Amino acid sequence: MISGTPSPTRILPLWFRALTLTLLCSAAPLSAASPDAVDPAWILSKIARSGDISTPFVELRGSALLKAPLRVEGRYARQADTTLVREVTAPYHEKITLKGQTATLERDGKATRTFSLARAPELADLQKGFGALLSGDASQLEQHYALSATGTRQAWQLRLNPKDATAAKVPVRGIQLYGQGAELRCIETTDAKGQAQRTLLAGAAHAAQGVDDGAALTALCRGHAG
């Protein structure tokens, strides 16, 4: 492990820390749309995936130090169910790779840094939940989160509240997933200070191209536009 490496809890964005990439998915075939109400098990069964996954993202990072949310673009990928990658392409370039118990950080103009996930017990614990997310196992996921769902199969929301956020050292109040059918379109994370971070995925990320207004991007995240 390279000395002086930043703490993983500072490198990784809130939702990435909390869920890593196991919820990332692209659209998949779905039966005829139904207006029926959804439950967490139904949503998880639809967004569960196996094999290689790749999806673009647009992320909004709010901060009291910024006049407007910072817009970050890139791509998330999972390779062979074991390697998780988050690559930022704008406004800078950065690549974070999680494989096994090791994380690698690559940034333009800087030496590659590698560190053990043993430095971040919360990530090691969450790795154990990969199987539950990938298989759509709501009962196993509920060991760590309180789940609640609203909406319909055409436009749903799934909320995950950490059952013991303090003990798990996960600095989030809650995670809200927004989707349509079998497509996870946005992850909205609220931190301990009440600030929201939104990551638009898949179709929502494509719809966000050329959109710079924060309110419009929030609407796209929540399925109110585009």
Secondary structure, DSSP 8 states (H G I E B T S, - for coil): --TT---HHHHS-HHHHHHTTTT--------S----B--HHHHHHHH---S-EEEEEEEEE--TT-SS-EEEEEEEEEETTTEEEEEEEESS-EEEEEETTEEEEEETTS--EEEEGGG-HHHHHHHTTHHHHHHT-HHHHTTTEEEEEEEBSSSEEEEEEETTHHHHT--EEEEEEEEETTEEEEEEEEETTS-EEEEEEHHHHHHTTT---HHHHHHHHTTS--
